[in-house]
């Protein structure tokens, strides 16, 4: 099997540390590293960013486990026979104590990820990589094409290219893996392909762009992941109501904000006029070409508050495909929560 060098974006390392459905993928990567079929490329900036989020991931896992145990306890109280209930409750108490005092379960997988990252020496950004990243920013090339600070993303892609260019060993395959498709992938095409500004980096046959760690594992060893998926057979649990409501609220704000921005362009172009309330003859009559000044001020304040709460980088602009996906998600979530299909009011 040829040697494969893989650079995982920070978000994918965090996914491996927090998502139990990815345990087979994490285990498969460990096996490939042990078999010397894979060497990891771990930039120091990825290590630093992972370290900043480590405690947050551990706390999220702890809270998630505590919530699951609370639901199990409620089921035990309702469904288990009185004779068997004390033993079942005692076991749950023991698990709850371990989670609260030791955090063993929450930290174990994070430590596994860190051990895997430590199997190779961290890569520091060279001066040439930094210069190329700055040049990308000046030219507004991906990942700077979205008018946001993408210095870390630009450094990652330049470090990846430099690592391959410096390699004198023939037959080595290089994989750049990220789920940050907004910064790295084609905007209105197949997001499994790199952005046109980055396509030249992946032109050589031994350089590969991927948005899925599992797909990379399958490309290297088609059978390995299936073995671990069988071992870790996972049955997804329904999401909790709080998580569904949180996702619905985020989508509501994203879609409302997009509609607000469109309306703002109409105001700025003069297509819609801002009129003081005391100068509007009939405030009860709807006029698509007029907005009352006090209503418009409230809309601007709400937009500013939404930017602060959600983050400007998560508020678009969206491609037609992304806009359709957002509306589809909101419609589906609202249906699950009790609304009719296609309820998209904001």
N, C-alpha and C positions, 0 to 999 in steps of 0.2 A: 504494500500500500504506500503511495507517495506521501511525502510529508505535507501537512497543511498547516498554515499559520492563520490564526483567526483573531481579528480585532472586534470585540463586542463593545457597542456604545454603552454608556453608563446605565441608560434606562433598561437595557436588557439584563445587565447584572442585577439591578434592583428587582426586576421581574423574577429572575431565578431565585432571589432571596426571599420573595414575599408570596409567590403564587404556587400553591401546592400542586396544581395541575402540571407544573413544569418540572417536578421532581424527576420524571424519567429523562428529560432532556439534560438536566444537571448531572445525573448519574452517567448518562451516555458520554458526555463531554469528559468527565473524570476518567472513564474507561479509555477513551481515545488518547487522553494525555498519558495515562499509564502505559498504553501500548506504543507510545511514541509515534502515533499517527498524527497527533495534533500538538502544536506549540501555540501558546496564547501570546498575543501582543497586547500588553496592558500598559497604556500610557499613564504616567504619574498623575495627570489631571483627572483621569478616570478613577484612580485609587482615591484621590482627595475628595472627589464628588461623592463617591460611594461612602466614604467615611463620614461625610457630613450628614448623610441620610440614614446611616446605620441604625441609630437609636430610634428614629422615627419608624422605620420598618419593623424593628423589634416590638415597639409599643403597639403598632397596628395589629401585628400578629397576636400579641398577648390579648388585646381587647377582643379580637375576633374569636379566639379560642374561649375566652371567658363568656362571650355571648352565646356561643354554641353550647357550652356546658350549662348555662342557665336555661336554655330551651330544653336540653335533655332532662334537666332536673324537673322542669314543669311537666314533661311527658311522663317521667317516672311517677310523679305525684298522682297523675291522672290515670295511668294505665297499668302500673305494676301492682301485683297483689300485695296486700298488707304484709304477708309473711316474708316476701322477698324484698320489700321496699327498703328496710334498714340497711341491708348489705349494699344495695345499689347506690343509695345515698352516701354511704361511707366511702365508696370508691370515687364518687364524684367529688366529695369533699377533699379527698387526697389529691386528685388531679388539680382541683382549684387551688389548693395550697401550693403545689409545685409551680403552677403558673404564676401565682402572686409573689412567691418568695424567691424562686430560683430563675424563673424564666427559661428553664431548660429547653422546652419545646420551641419557643420563639427564637432562641439564640442558636440552637444547634445548626439549623440550615444556613443561617448567616455565617457562622464560623466555617461551615463547609465551603461556602462560596469564597470566603476570604482565603482559605487554604488553597483553593484552586487558583485564585488570582496570584498567590505567592509562589506558584510553581515556575515562574519566570521572573527575570529582573525587569523592573518598571522602566518604561521608555520616557526619556525627557524630550521635550520639544527642542529641536535644533534652531539656531538662528535663521537658517534658510527656510525652515518650515514656518516660523513666525513671520518672516518677510512675505512669503507667498500667501499666508492667511490675510495679512494686511492688504496686499495687492488685490485679493478677492473682494475685500470690503470696499476698497476705493472704486473698483469696477462694478460693484453691485452684482457680483456673480454669486451663484448658489454656493454656500447656504445663506448669503446676505441678501437674497432677492426679495425677502419679505419685510424689509425695513425694520429689522430687529437686530439686537446684538447677538451675532452668531460666531463670535471669535473662537469659542471653545470647539464648536462644530467644525469650523474651518481648519483649526489646528489638527483635529482628529483626522480629517481626510488627507491633509498634507503629510502628517506623520505616517499614515498608512502607505501612501505612495512612496515616501522616502525609504521605508523599511523594505519594500519590495525592490526598489532600485539599488539598494545597497547589498542585496543578497546575491552572492556569486554561486550559490548552490543550484544546479539545474533541477528542473522537475518539481519545484515547490509551488504549491497553490496558495494564494492569498485570498482571504475572505474579509470583507468589510460588512458588518452586520448591524443594522439599526432598525428601530421601528419609528424613528422620527422622519416619517415620509414627507411631512410638510417642508422640511429643510433640504432633504437629500434626494427625494424621488421626483419623477415626472409629475407635473402639476395636473394636467388634464388628460393624461394617458394612463398607462399601466404603472401603478405606484410601486411595482416590484422592480422597476427599472430605474437607474439613476437619472437625476436631472441632466438635461443636455449640457449644462455648464460643467458637469462632472464626468460626462461620458468618456472623455479621452483618458481619464484615470483608469477606467475599466476596459479599455480597448484591448490590452494584451490578453491572450487566452488564459493566462494563469491568474488573472485578477477577477474576482467575483464580487458582485453587489447583491446583498440579500436583506430582506426585511423580516426574516424568520430564522431563529436559532435552530429550530427543529428541522427546517428545510436544509440547512447547512449540514447538520448531522446526517441526514438521510443522503445527501450528495456524497459525503465521505464514506459512509457505510450504510447501504440501504436496509440492512437487516437489524442493525444493532438497536436502534430506537424502538422498533416493534417489540423486541425482547423485553426491554425495560418497561414499556407501556403495559405489557401483559403483567409484569411483576407488580407494578404500581396501579393496577386497574382502578381507575378513579370514576366515581359517579358524581357528576356535578350536583350541588345542592341548590335549591331555589334561593334567590337573593332575598335579603331581608327588606322589610317595608321601608326602613329608614334609608337604605341604599337606593331603592327605587325612587323614593321621593326626592332624594338629593340629586340624582341624575336628571329627573324630570325638571327640577328647578334650574339646573345649569343649562339645559337645552332651551328652556323658556327664555332665560336671559340672553343666551346667544342669539336666538332667533329674533327676539324683540329688538336687540341692539342692531342687528343687521337691517331690520325694517326701519329703525330710527335713522340709521346712516343714509339709507336711500331717500327718506323723507327730507333729511337735512340737505342733501344735494339739490332737491327741488326748491327748498327755501333759499339756498345760496344762489341758485340760478335765476330766482325771481318767478319761477313757475308757481310757487306757493308764496303768498304774502302774509307777513306777520302783522296783525291788526290789533290795536288796543281794544279792550272789551267795550269801552264807552263809545268807540267809533263804529262798532259793528251793529247794524240795525237790528237784526234778529238772531240772537245767540242760540235759539232753539233750532234754527234751520241749518242743516249740514251743508257745508261748502267745501268741496275737495281742494279748492284753490286758495283757501284762507285758513289760517290757524291763529287763535287768540294769543296775544302776547304772553299772558300769564300762564296759559297752557304750554306754550313753547318753552318758557323759562323752566317750568317743572320738568319737561321732557329733557332739556339739556342737563339739568341737575341729576335726573335719573340716569342718563347716559354716563355722566362722570362718575357717579356712585357705582355703576355697573363695571366700569373700567377698573376702578380701585378694588372692587370685590373679586371679580373674575380674573382680571389680568388682561391687558390689551392684547397679548399674544394669543389668547384663546377666544378672541372675538372676531376672527376673520381677518381679511376678506376671504370669502369662500369661492371655490370654483363651482360650476353648475352641479357637478357630481357630488361635491361635499355638501352643497346646500340641499340637494335632494336627500342625502343620507341623514342630515340633521333633522329635517322635517319628518322623514320616515321613522327615525328613532323616537321623536317626540310623540308621534301618532301612536306607535306601538306601546310606549310606556303608559300613555294616558288610557289606552284601551285596557291594559292590565290593571290600572288603578281605578277603572270603573267608568271612564268616559266612552262615548261612541267612537268608532273608527273615524280617522281624518279630523279629529278635533285639534286644530292648530291655532286657536285664538291666542293672542298675546296681549 
